C-alpha cells in the first residue's frame, strides 16, 4: 500500500460495513486507519500515506486537501435513495446515537427518535424521514463531485452482490493496495459481508442488506411524494432512466 485510501460513504450506504472491512484490512497490514466524522477534521501530517481514511458522511468541506492530493485514491459508495429512506427510518427508531435523543423545540420538546416513533404508521415515518435526515443524505449523494478522476464510484447494491469479489478487487487495486495484499483485502471483505460470514441482525446498523427493499414499500402516492422532493435524484445517481418506474407501482397507500 503506497497511497492514502479515502473511503467516502453516506448515512445508510454501508458505512459500518466499509468501516469494518477497511479497519480489518488496516489492522492485518499494519496500516494507519482513521475514522472521520463530519466534526473531526484532521491535520495533513496525520494522514500521510500509507493510510486508510473513512469519512462517514462524504463531507470534506473542512479538509478539501484530503481528496485533491496526488497520493489520494477515493472510493465513494452510494445507495438507491429509496432504500436509504427505508433503512434510515427503521434504524432511527431504535438507534442509540446521541443526536437522536436530544430534545428539540422544532418537535415540541421531543427528540428526533421520540418524534419519529410518535407518528401513527410507517408511511408517516417515511415522510418524516424524507423531510429530515434521509432527505439530507439523498441531497448529499446528489451533490457529490462525480467528475473526480481519482475516485472509484460504486453502488452499495453492486457490492452487496459481489459474491466473487471481482468488483472489490478492482476497488482495492484502485486504492493502491499491492498484489500481495489483495488476499488479505478479500478475506476481510468476505468476513464482513452478509453473503460471507456476517449475519443480518447482529448489529442495529444491519437490518436487511438486500437491495430493492423499496419495491415492497413504495406505492404511487409515496413515490410521488418522493419525486416532488427529490426530482431527478434517481436519474442523477443512475438508478432509473426516467420517472416511468412509478407507473409499475400499486395505487393507494401502504403501511409496509
Steps between C-alpha positions, in 0.01 A plus 500: 500500500652830392202735499259677727178306438192711572172313552207740459160370606166657587261418783343158435710427191717233659707714737530241777568228245779696332638607838532142617647382169767768477576507871567127477719543194695779669550291812624198307735708282606728787377809317372809680116510505319826576123529540374850425163642588371833372635673811848349512728685254855370491840656441691402188788358701276232651378375164823430316503178292472218553169556675132416472251775583124452523265798500148395599312788331719555192554853626845646441407867522729545802794327330470515119870425467424144612337406170705720266855385574709293255530209745127474568275234354129511581221247524157666502202279587139595426173311540157515343341802676177306544683233700689769692163635608375161617820405679532840670145499632525157662846570638405835652210342688737295720855637466690638798691776318500807724353744246184289483431561869542877525184696586404741220269798498413420138341176619323651801769388742521146363824352373534390137442139599205581724339707225557225244353233726202718591374495141206267434639276227798422280374722218505801733846403618632468144365847417661637816835352398468648152477845654784448745798263533448271199417802287830664588687179416337477158584863433865438591522202267369709213736792566817289505763581235473209258773630273801426722747281311651353819161372619350154454122542494316200640144400581420326826280259304792385284716437805215314671490252211875480435514132591817431301660822631599613152370852556663526841833386352476784245427741783798408718731504197376852424560600863865402475521160665782284367445160330635314802246681723189410302425170674493674837268764351264239358501296822383802698234584243364146513508483879296819533250441218147371551565234237824406675527454877302794640131445568229765473365600839823466695532878501232771530656650187426186298125434467483361149778520249304407190467754216161623373321495835309800372302288252309343791426839660449766235161558343418780257403744771826461691694504174337828397592655835856377447518648150349828613784545747794352312409536134769339286703345785450143376599599147799701623626202700433254218229294670226581250512625138191717557189524719301219338583264790202653678262355242582148615412565864172414666254778564383608845678518833699245694626455853782262407 
